[in-house]
């Protein structure tokens, strides 16, 4: 890849159209995120399958409720760490360095999981949690910094960025899934590490195209104040590592169970959420307009958490259904069950340009953020309802056609395109400038809550009839979407002109 000319300011970047009509810096961030998502979704495609696989095949031989608890706890912590990751970038090191350091930790985590040992497996999950917390919110913030506040290309740019996410997510199950299920689980984890290594090389090589984006922390601090914050951050990290080691030692000694640890993580997630929003609304000296927008961010947070609690069962409930109850052949071709995880990203890559074009084409008639969120909730609920007949057939012992899951992933993809890229863009527009990275962390905290709930629901796969589980979860999502649609005009007004 040729090195692009350096950009010297955000204004210059905002007027650039070198990458499909968008700033050239978007290319660097596009491919960095593509490889990071390759590593994440490649590992996720085989994670619960590896944990529930018999020891004779190299798996951990965990029961489904325990594996669901670990899965939910891991995916929740990945996104919850976006809060401190955003804070560190805002106050101490800037987004540019945060993405680099996060990528290094993620790479180390995947290679740790490639070592056939229970201890290195859990160590790898911890490293990926910390690394993703640094990388995810801050790379999205840098995408927003490539555009001026009123640049009409902004939502379309985030949709293209989202295509980078899903390009990596499409190829990763094909590579990591095949290696994991057909060769060795640990080869699949190693392939994820190789992908993240490519992402780091690309990020460093293409950094000049980013200009000044993400170079400095968002908050202006004096050197003494920065030193104090750095010391506190190091102390907090050391305490967190100490707690993690103590929990790991207690689990290894049999003093506590993985399920108990997962329950504690859920309570921690609830406390963090309540404390953060309490601080946000009570401690900040916001203007009236900023406060109204923060209330809308709170609404988006709840809606996103509900959405992801359904959607992210792709890696748990739907993954187990694909592995145990779905025919893994099509037109005479046999494939690993993890290949179903590539359906959503291929649909994203097909439909995202059309949706991005639609938002621009609609212009002033473009639906508001709250309306798009409501459509997403209704859609993800209907997707689960669509699978109920197949679940009833599977309950008789039959294996069902793969087309059932194809249909579900198609509906869920359309719903996702109404929420995820729109939510990323809305956070960068609604958040006060001084805490923009932190508020991007709030967006991922919503995903954290949703992933945790989704993982625990996946643990009910064998405890409840699947048709019952799908019906209850899907109906709840539809009801919440209808309620949000009813209040959408009021929330849109509170956004103060932000679409």
C-alpha positions as CSV (number, residue, x, y, z in Angstrom):
1,X,0.0,0.0,0.0
2,X,1.4,3.4,-1.0
3,X,2.0,5.9,1.7
4,X,-0.5,8.8,1.5
5,X,0.6,12.4,1.8
6,X,0.4,13.7,5.3
7,X,-2.7,15.7,6.2
8,X,-2.0,18.7,8.4
9,X,-5.4,19.5,9.9
10,X,-8.9,18.2,10.3
11,X,-10.2,20.8,7.9
12,X,-8.0,19.5,5.1
13,X,-9.0,15.9,6.0
14,X,-12.7,16.9,5.9
15,X,-12.3,18.2,2.3
16,X,-10.4,15.2,1.0
17,X,-12.3,12.7,-1.1
18,X,-9.4,10.3,-2.0
19,X,-11.0,7.1,-0.5
20,X,-14.3,6.5,-2.3
21,X,-15.3,10.2,-1.8
22,X,-14.1,10.2,1.8
23,X,-10.9,11.4,3.6
24,X,-7.9,9.2,2.8
25,X,-7.3,8.6,6.5
26,X,-10.5,6.5,6.5
27,X,-8.5,4.0,4.5
28,X,-6.0,3.4,7.3
29,X,-8.7,3.1,9.9
30,X,-10.8,0.9,7.6
31,X,-8.1,-1.7,7.3
32,X,-7.0,-1.5,10.9
33,X,-10.5,-2.2,12.1
34,X,-10.9,-4.9,9.4
35,X,-8.0,-6.9,10.8
36,X,-9.0,-6.3,14.4
37,X,-12.5,-7.6,13.7
38,X,-10.9,-10.6,11.8
39,X,-9.1,-11.5,15.0
40,X,-12.1,-11.0,17.3
41,X,-14.8,-12.7,15.2
42,X,-12.5,-15.5,14.1
43,X,-11.9,-16.3,17.7
44,X,-15.6,-15.8,18.7
45,X,-16.8,-18.1,16.0
46,X,-15.2,-21.1,17.7
47,X,-15.2,-19.8,21.3
48,X,-18.4,-21.5,22.7
49,X,-17.8,-24.5,20.5
50,X,-14.3,-25.0,21.9
51,X,-15.5,-24.6,25.5
52,X,-18.3,-27.1,25.1
53,X,-16.3,-29.6,23.0
54,X,-15.2,-32.9,24.8
55,X,-11.7,-33.0,26.2
56,X,-11.0,-35.9,23.8
57,X,-11.3,-33.5,20.9
58,X,-9.2,-30.8,22.6
59,X,-12.0,-28.8,24.1
60,X,-12.6,-27.6,27.6
61,X,-15.6,-29.9,28.2
62,X,-17.7,-27.2,30.0
63,X,-21.4,-27.6,30.3
64,X,-23.5,-25.2,28.3
65,X,-24.6,-23.0,31.2
66,X,-21.0,-22.5,32.3
67,X,-19.8,-21.9,28.8
68,X,-22.6,-19.4,28.2
69,X,-21.6,-17.6,31.4
70,X,-17.9,-17.4,30.4
71,X,-18.9,-16.3,26.9
72,X,-21.2,-13.6,28.2
73,X,-18.7,-12.4,30.8
74,X,-15.9,-12.2,28.2
75,X,-17.9,-10.4,25.5
76,X,-19.3,-8.1,28.2
77,X,-15.9,-7.2,29.6
78,X,-14.5,-6.6,26.1
79,X,-16.9,-3.8,25.6
80,X,-17.0,-2.5,29.2
81,X,-13.3,-1.8,29.1
82,X,-14.1,0.8,26.4
83,X,-15.0,3.1,29.3
84,X,-11.5,3.2,30.9
85,X,-10.0,2.9,27.4
86,X,-11.8,6.1,26.3
87,X,-10.9,7.9,29.5
88,X,-7.2,7.0,29.1
89,X,-7.2,8.4,25.5
90,X,-9.2,11.5,26.5
91,X,-7.0,12.4,29.5
92,X,-3.6,10.8,29.0
93,X,-2.3,9.4,25.6
94,X,-4.8,10.4,22.8
95,X,-6.6,8.1,20.5
96,X,-3.7,7.4,18.2
97,X,-1.5,5.7,20.8
98,X,-4.5,4.0,22.5
99,X,-5.3,2.2,19.3
100,X,-1.6,1.1,18.9
101,X,-1.2,-0.2,22.5
102,X,-4.6,-1.9,22.3
103,X,-3.6,-3.8,19.1
104,X,-0.4,-5.0,20.7
105,X,-2.4,-6.5,23.7
106,X,-4.9,-8.1,21.4
107,X,-2.2,-9.8,19.4
108,X,-0.6,-11.1,22.6
109,X,-4.0,-12.4,23.8
110,X,-4.7,-14.4,20.6
111,X,-1.3,-16.0,20.6
112,X,-1.7,-16.9,24.3
113,X,-4.9,-18.7,23.4
114,X,-3.0,-20.6,20.8
115,X,-1.0,-22.4,23.5
116,X,-2.9,-25.6,24.6
117,X,-3.4,-24.8,28.2
118,X,-6.4,-23.8,30.3
119,X,-4.3,-21.1,32.1
120,X,-3.1,-19.5,28.8
121,X,-6.7,-19.7,27.4
122,X,-8.0,-17.5,30.2
123,X,-5.0,-15.3,30.1
124,X,-5.6,-14.7,26.4
125,X,-9.2,-13.7,27.1
126,X,-8.0,-11.1,29.7
127,X,-5.4,-9.6,27.3
128,X,-8.0,-9.3,24.6
129,X,-10.4,-7.6,27.0
130,X,-7.8,-4.9,27.9
131,X,-6.6,-4.5,24.3
132,X,-10.1,-4.1,22.8
133,X,-11.0,-1.6,25.5
134,X,-8.2,0.6,24.3
135,X,-8.8,0.1,20.6
136,X,-12.5,0.0,19.9
137,X,-13.8,3.3,21.2
138,X,-10.8,5.3,20.1
139,X,-10.6,4.1,16.5
140,X,-14.2,5.1,16.1
141,X,-13.5,8.5,17.5
142,X,-10.8,9.1,15.0
143,X,-13.2,8.3,12.2
144,X,-15.4,11.1,13.4
145,X,-12.4,13.4,13.6
146,X,-11.9,13.1,9.9
147,X,-15.1,15.0,9.2
148,X,-16.3,18.5,10.1
149,X,-19.4,18.6,12.4
150,X,-21.8,19.4,9.5
151,X,-20.2,17.2,6.8
152,X,-23.1,15.4,5.2
153,X,-20.8,12.4,4.4
154,X,-20.4,11.6,8.1
155,X,-23.1,8.8,8.4
156,X,-22.0,7.4,5.1
157,X,-18.4,7.4,6.2
158,X,-19.3,5.4,9.3
159,X,-21.2,3.0,7.1
160,X,-18.1,2.5,5.0
161,X,-16.1,2.0,8.2
162,X,-18.6,-0.5,9.2
163,X,-17.9,-2.4,5.9
164,X,-14.3,-2.7,7.1
165,X,-15.5,-4.3,10.3
166,X,-17.6,-6.8,8.4
167,X,-15.0,-7.6,5.7
168,X,-12.8,-8.9,8.5
169,X,-15.8,-10.6,10.2
170,X,-16.7,-12.4,7.0
171,X,-13.3,-13.9,6.3
172,X,-12.4,-14.8,9.8
173,X,-14.9,-17.7,10.4
174,X,-13.9,-19.2,7.1
175,X,-10.2,-19.2,8.2
176,X,-10.3,-19.5,12.0
177,X,-13.5,-21.6,12.0
178,X,-12.1,-24.1,9.5
179,X,-8.7,-24.4,11.3
180,X,-10.4,-24.6,14.7
181,X,-13.1,-27.2,13.8
182,X,-11.3,-29.3,11.2
183,X,-7.6,-29.1,12.3
184,X,-7.0,-27.8,15.9
185,X,-8.8,-25.4,18.1
186,X,-5.5,-23.7,18.9
187,X,-4.6,-23.2,15.2
188,X,-7.8,-21.2,14.9
189,X,-6.8,-19.0,17.8
190,X,-3.3,-18.6,16.3
191,X,-4.8,-17.5,12.9
192,X,-6.7,-14.7,14.8
193,X,-3.3,-13.5,16.2
194,X,-1.8,-13.4,12.8
195,X,-4.6,-11.3,11.5
196,X,-4.2,-8.7,14.3
197,X,-0.4,-8.6,13.5
198,X,-1.3,-7.6,9.9
199,X,-3.6,-4.9,11.3
200,X,-0.8,-3.4,13.5
201,X,1.6,-3.3,10.6
202,X,-0.9,-1.6,8.4
203,X,-1.8,0.9,11.1
204,X,1.7,2.1,11.6
205,X,2.5,2.2,7.9
206,X,-0.6,4.3,7.1
207,X,-0.6,6.6,10.2
208,X,0.6,9.7,8.1
209,X,-2.7,9.7,6.3
210,X,-4.5,10.4,9.6
211,X,-2.9,13.9,9.9
212,X,-3.5,15.3,13.4
213,X,-6.5,13.1,14.2
214,X,-6.1,11.4,17.6
215,X,-2.6,12.7,18.3
216,X,-3.4,14.6,21.5
217,X,-5.7,13.9,24.5
218,X,-9.1,15.7,24.2
219,X,-8.8,17.3,27.7
220,X,-6.1,20.1,28.2
221,X,-4.2,19.3,31.4
222,X,-1.1,20.8,33.0
223,X,1.9,18.5,33.2
224,X,1.5,18.1,37.0
225,X,-2.1,17.2,36.6
226,X,-1.3,14.7,33.9
227,X,1.3,13.1,36.1
228,X,-1.2,12.7,38.9
229,X,-3.8,11.1,36.6
230,X,-1.2,8.8,35.1
231,X,-0.2,7.6,38.6
232,X,-3.8,7.0,39.5
233,X,-4.4,5.1,36.3
234,X,-1.4,2.9,36.9
235,X,-2.5,2.2,40.5
236,X,-6.0,1.3,39.3
237,X,-4.6,-1.0,36.6
238,X,-2.4,-2.7,39.2
239,X,-5.3,-3.2,41.6
240,X,-7.4,-4.6,38.7
241,X,-4.7,-7.1,37.8
242,X,-4.3,-8.1,41.4
243,X,-8.0,-8.8,41.8
244,X,-7.9,-10.8,38.5
245,X,-5.0,-12.9,39.7
246,X,-6.7,-13.5,43.1
247,X,-9.9,-14.6,41.4
248,X,-8.0,-16.9,39.0
249,X,-6.1,-18.5,41.9
250,X,-9.4,-19.0,43.9
251,X,-11.0,-20.7,40.8
252,X,-8.0,-22.9,40.2
253,X,-8.0,-24.0,43.9
254,X,-11.7,-24.8,43.7
255,X,-12.7,-22.1,46.2
256,X,-15.2,-20.6,43.7
257,X,-16.8,-21.6,40.4
258,X,-16.8,-20.0,37.0
259,X,-20.5,-19.4,37.3
260,X,-20.1,-17.5,40.5
261,X,-17.4,-15.3,38.9
262,X,-19.7,-14.7,36.0
263,X,-22.5,-13.7,38.4
264,X,-20.1,-11.3,40.1
265,X,-19.2,-9.8,36.7
266,X,-22.8,-9.2,36.1
267,X,-23.3,-7.3,39.3
268,X,-20.1,-5.3,38.6
269,X,-21.5,-4.4,35.2
270,X,-24.7,-3.2,36.8
271,X,-22.9,-1.1,39.4
272,X,-20.5,0.4,36.8
273,X,-23.5,1.4,34.6
274,X,-25.5,3.0,37.5
275,X,-22.5,4.8,38.9
276,X,-21.3,6.1,35.5
277,X,-24.7,7.5,34.5
278,X,-25.2,8.9,38.0
279,X,-21.8,10.7,37.7
280,X,-22.6,11.9,34.2
281,X,-25.9,13.6,35.0
282,X,-25.1,14.9,38.5
283,X,-21.4,15.9,38.4
284,X,-21.1,17.4,35.0
285,X,-21.6,21.2,34.5
286,X,-23.4,20.9,31.2
287,X,-25.4,23.4,29.3
288,X,-29.2,22.8,28.9
289,X,-28.7,21.6,25.3
290,X,-25.8,19.3,26.3
291,X,-27.9,17.8,29.2
292,X,-30.8,17.1,26.9
293,X,-28.5,15.4,24.4
294,X,-27.1,13.3,27.3
295,X,-30.6,12.1,28.1
296,X,-31.0,11.0,24.5
297,X,-27.6,9.2,24.8
298,X,-29.1,7.4,27.8
299,X,-32.1,6.3,25.8
300,X,-29.8,5.1,23.0
301,X,-27.8,3.2,25.6
302,X,-30.8,1.3,26.8
303,X,-32.1,0.6,23.3
304,X,-28.6,-0.6,22.2
305,X,-28.3,-2.9,25.2
306,X,-31.6,-4.5,24.4
307,X,-30.7,-4.9,20.8
308,X,-27.3,-6.5,21.4
309,X,-28.8,-8.8,24.0
310,X,-30.7,-10.4,21.1
311,X,-28.4,-9.9,18.2
312,X,-25.2,-11.1,19.9
313,X,-26.7,-14.5,20.6
314,X,-25.3,-15.2,17.1
315,X,-22.2,-16.4,18.9
316,X,-24.1,-18.5,21.6
317,X,-27.7,-19.6,20.9
318,X,-27.6,-19.4,17.1
319,X,-24.0,-20.9,17.0
320,X,-25.2,-23.9,19.1
321,X,-28.3,-24.3,17.0
322,X,-26.1,-24.3,13.9
323,X,-23.8,-26.9,15.3
324,X,-26.4,-29.2,16.8
325,X,-29.6,-28.9,14.9
326,X,-28.8,-27.5,11.4
327,X,-27.7,-29.4,8.3
328,X,-24.1,-28.4,7.5
329,X,-24.3,-29.2,3.8
330,X,-25.5,-27.2,0.9
331,X,-25.7,-28.5,-2.7
332,X,-23.6,-31.4,-1.6
333,X,-20.9,-29.2,0.0
334,X,-20.1,-29.9,3.6
335,X,-18.8,-27.1,5.8
336,X,-18.1,-26.4,9.5
337,X,-20.9,-25.0,11.5
338,X,-18.9,-21.9,12.3
339,X,-19.3,-20.8,8.7
340,X,-22.7,-19.6,9.5
341,X,-21.0,-16.7,11.4
342,X,-20.0,-15.3,8.0
343,X,-23.6,-14.7,6.9
344,X,-24.1,-11.5,8.8
345,X,-20.9,-9.8,7.5
346,X,-21.5,-10.8,3.9
347,X,-25.0,-9.4,4.2
348,X,-23.5,-6.2,5.7
349,X,-21.0,-5.8,2.9
350,X,-23.9,-6.3,0.4
351,X,-26.4,-4.0,2.0
352,X,-24.3,-1.3,3.8
353,X,-23.5,0.7,0.6
354,X,-27.2,0.6,-0.3
355,X,-28.2,1.8,3.2
356,X,-25.5,4.5,3.2
357,X,-26.7,5.7,-0.2
358,X,-30.3,5.6,1.1
359,X,-29.5,7.9,4.1
360,X,-27.8,10.4,1.8
361,X,-30.5,10.2,-0.8
362,X,-33.3,10.9,1.6
363,X,-31.6,14.1,2.7
364,X,-34.0,16.1,5.0
365,X,-36.4,13.1,4.9
366,X,-33.8,10.8,6.5
367,X,-35.4,9.2,9.6
368,X,-34.1,10.4,12.9
369,X,-31.8,8.3,15.1
370,X,-34.6,7.3,17.5
371,X,-36.7,6.1,14.6
372,X,-33.9,4.0,13.2
373,X,-33.2,2.5,16.7
374,X,-36.9,1.6,17.0
375,X,-36.9,-0.1,13.6
376,X,-33.8,-2.1,14.7
377,X,-35.4,-3.4,17.8
378,X,-38.5,-4.5,16.0
379,X,-36.4,-6.1,13.3
380,X,-34.2,-8.1,15.6
381,X,-37.2,-9.4,17.5
382,X,-38.9,-10.5,14.3
383,X,-35.7,-12.3,13.3
384,X,-35.9,-14.5,16.4
385,X,-39.6,-15.1,15.8
386,X,-38.8,-16.3,12.3
387,X,-36.7,-19.2,13.7
388,X,-39.5,-20.6,16.0
389,X,-40.9,-23.1,13.5
390,X,-37.3,-24.4,12.8
391,X,-36.7,-24.7,16.6
392,X,-39.9,-26.8,16.9
393,X,-38.8,-29.1,14.1
394,X,-35.4,-29.5,15.8
395,X,-37.0,-30.4,19.1
396,X,-38.2,-33.6,17.4
397,X,-34.6,-34.6,16.7
398,X,-34.6,-33.4,13.0
399,X,-31.8,-31.3,11.5
400,X,-33.3,-28.3,9.7
401,X,-32.3,-26.6,6.5
402,X,-29.5,-24.0,6.7
403,X,-31.8,-21.6,4.9
404,X,-33.6,-21.0,8.2
405,X,-30.5,-19.4,9.7
406,X,-29.8,-17.6,6.4
407,X,-33.2,-15.9,6.7
408,X,-32.6,-15.0,10.4
409,X,-29.2,-13.4,9.7
410,X,-30.6,-11.4,6.8
411,X,-33.4,-9.9,8.9
412,X,-30.9,-9.2,11.8
413,X,-28.5,-7.6,9.4
414,X,-31.1,-5.1,8.1
415,X,-31.9,-4.3,11.7
416,X,-28.2,-3.9,12.6
417,X,-27.7,-1.4,9.8
418,X,-30.4,0.8,11.3
419,X,-28.7,0.9,14.7
420,X,-24.9,0.2,14.8
421,X,-23.4,2.7,12.3
422,X,-26.1,5.2,13.2
423,X,-25.3,4.8,16.9
424,X,-21.5,5.3,16.3
425,X,-22.2,8.5,14.4
426,X,-24.7,9.8,16.9
427,X,-22.3,9.4,19.8
428,X,-19.7,11.5,18.1
429,X,-22.3,14.2,17.3
430,X,-24.2,14.3,20.6
431,X,-21.4,14.0,23.1
432,X,-19.8,17.1,24.6
433,X,-16.4,17.7,22.9
434,X,-14.4,17.3,26.2
435,X,-15.6,13.7,26.7
436,X,-16.1,12.4,23.2
437,X,-13.9,9.3,23.6
438,X,-15.5,8.5,27.0
439,X,-19.0,8.7,25.5
440,X,-17.9,6.4,22.7
441,X,-17.1,4.1,25.6
442,X,-20.7,4.5,26.8
443,X,-21.8,3.2,23.4
444,X,-19.7,0.1,23.9
445,X,-20.8,-0.2,27.5
446,X,-24.3,-0.7,26.1
447,X,-22.9,-3.4,23.9
448,X,-21.3,-4.8,27.1
449,X,-24.6,-5.1,28.9
450,X,-26.2,-6.6,25.8
451,X,-23.5,-9.2,25.3
452,X,-23.6,-10.2,29.0
453,X,-27.4,-10.8,28.8
454,X,-27.1,-12.5,25.5
455,X,-24.4,-14.9,26.8
456,X,-26.5,-15.8,29.9
457,X,-29.5,-16.4,27.7
458,X,-27.4,-18.6,25.5
459,X,-26.7,-20.6,28.6
460,X,-30.4,-21.5,28.8
461,X,-30.1,-23.3,25.5
462,X,-30.7,-26.7,27.1
463,X,-32.8,-25.5,30.1
464,X,-35.7,-24.1,28.1
465,X,-37.4,-25.3,24.9
466,X,-35.7,-23.3,22.2
467,X,-39.0,-22.1,20.6
468,X,-40.0,-20.7,24.0
469,X,-36.7,-18.9,24.5
470,X,-36.8,-17.4,21.0
471,X,-40.4,-16.4,21.4
472,X,-40.0,-14.6,24.7
473,X,-36.9,-12.8,23.8
474,X,-38.2,-11.8,20.3
475,X,-41.5,-10.5,21.7
476,X,-39.8,-8.4,24.3
477,X,-37.6,-6.7,21.7
478,X,-40.6,-5.9,19.5
479,X,-42.5,-4.4,22.3
480,X,-39.6,-2.2,23.3
481,X,-39.2,-1.1,19.6
482,X,-42.8,-0.1,19.4
483,X,-42.5,2.0,22.6
484,X,-39.4,3.8,21.3
485,X,-41.1,4.5,18.0
486,X,-44.0,6.1,19.9
487,X,-41.7,8.5,21.8
488,X,-39.3,9.1,18.9
489,X,-40.6,12.6,18.0
490,X,-39.9,13.8,21.6
491,X,-36.4,12.3,21.7
492,X,-35.6,13.8,18.3
493,X,-36.5,17.3,19.5
494,X,-34.2,16.8,22.5
495,X,-31.3,16.2,20.2
496,X,-31.3,19.9,19.3
497,X,-31.1,19.6,15.5
498,X,-28.7,16.6,15.4
499,X,-29.9,14.0,13.0
